[in-house]
Amino acid sequence: MEAKGRVFKFGDNVDTDVIIPARYLNSSDPAELAKHCMEDIDAEFVNKAAKGDIIVAEKNFGCGSSREHAPIAIKAAGVSCVIAETFARIFYRNAINIGLPIIECAEASREIKEGDIVEIDFNSGVITDVTTGKNFQGQAFPPFMQKIIAEGGLINYINHK
């Protein structure tokens, strides 16, 4: 599995309230949530993001409330992967459960810049900043997690089995 896209860069402690503001939680429709993804931190994010783009953040991405709406909004907005130094535990699990690839890599989260083109090989965990030519070693997904993501989430994975 691989992902390749343009980077949107965010800092530390991006919480679920800025990923998908609470005022939109009356919907669980992925397409509706996608319209408001990241709007309280970057009002133009959904207008600028294209299918396959990548979010790169620093420490504690997805902190705050444990809502699944946050990774659903990111995935539905077309983001192919989130790279961060660290993720909030519940966000990490929710992302895998809904089939949103996320990868931890401190060096990549610090060095990759807004607008860079990045490629990720989920089998090896190698992150390549195509713009600068630098490679970073991220945490590779174990095979069972790759299967969950490839199936589009835990429920699809279980139903397929």
N, C-alpha and C positions, 0 to 999 in steps of 0.2 A: 504494500500500500504506500502511496505517495501523495503529497500535496504540493502545490506550487501556486504562489500568488504574491500580490503586492501587500506590503506591511502597513498596518495602522498601529501606531505605537502609543502605549499608555504607561503610566507610572505604577507606584505602589498602591495597595489597598483599594483597587477598583472593586466596589461592592455591588451586590446584586441590585441595589436600588438605582444605581446609575446604568447598569447593564439593561435592566428593564424596570422603569419607574413604577412604583406601587399603584399609581393611578390607572395603569393599564392591565392590572391583574384580574380584572373582571372577565377577561377572555383567556381561553387556553388554546385558541386557534393559532398555530405557528405563523401563518401568513400575517395575521393581525399583529402579533407580538414583534415580528420582524420589522414592521413599519416604525417601531419605536425603539429599536435596539440602540443602545449607547446614547440616546438622545440627550440625556442630562449631562453628559461629559463632552459630547461632540454632536451638536444638533444636526450637522450635515453628514454624519457617518453613513446613514442608509442611502443617501443620494450619491455618495462617493464610492461606496463599497461595491465590488463586483463579485460574482460567483467565483469562488476559489481563493479570495483574498484571505490574509492571515492577520490575526491580532497578536502583537507581541507586547507583553506587559512585564512589570518587575515583580515585586514580592506580594504574596497574599491575594492573588487575583480570585475574585468570586467570593470574598468575605461577606459577612452580613447574614441575612435570612437564608433559609435553606430551600428556597423556592426552585423548582425545576424550570420555571419560566425563563430564568436567565440563560442557561445553556440552550434551551429551545429557541429563544429569540436569536441568539448568536448563529446557531446552525441554520435557522430559517432565513436569516439575512444573507446566507451564502458563504459565510466564513468556513474555510476548509480545515482550519486548525488554530488553536491558541497555544502560544509558547509563553511561558512565564518562568521566573526564577522559582516561585512556589505558588501553589494553589491552596485555597481554603479546602479542607477535607471534604466537606459536604458537596461543594461545587465540583470537585474532582470526580466524586462518585456519580453525581447527577449527570455530568458531561458524558461519562462512559455509558451510563444507563440509557441515554438518548442517542448515543452514537456520534458524539462530537469529539473528534480527536484533540487531545491536549498533550503537551509535552513539556517537561521541566528541564530547563537548562539555564543556569545562572549566567554563564558567559554570553550566550546568545541574547538573553533578555537585556543585558547591559550594552552590547555592542551593535546589535542590529538597529538600524535607523528607520524612521518613518519614510515610506515610499520605496524602500529597498525591495527587490524581488528575492523571495526566499523559497527554497525547495526543501522538503522534509521527506526522508525515507523512514517510515515507521518501523520497518523490519530491523534496521540497524540503529535507529535513533539519531542518525547523522542529519544535521541541519546545515544547509549550504546557503550562504548569502551570495546569491548569483551576482548581485551588484558589486560586491567587494572581493568576491572570490574566496572568502573565509569559510572554513568549515568548523562546526561546533559539535561536540558529542553530547546529545541529549539522552534522556532516559528512554530506552526502547520499550515498546509495549510487549508484555508477555503474549504468546500466541493466542491464549483464550480471550484476552482483551481485544486483540486485533480482530478476532472472529466476531465479537460483539459489535465492534465499530463497523466492520464490513457488512453486517446484517442490518445496520441502521439503528441499533440499540438493543438493550437486553430483552425487551418483549418480543421483538422480531427474532432474535437469536433463539429464545426459548420455543417460540411457535415453530420455527424451522426445524428444531431438533425433534 
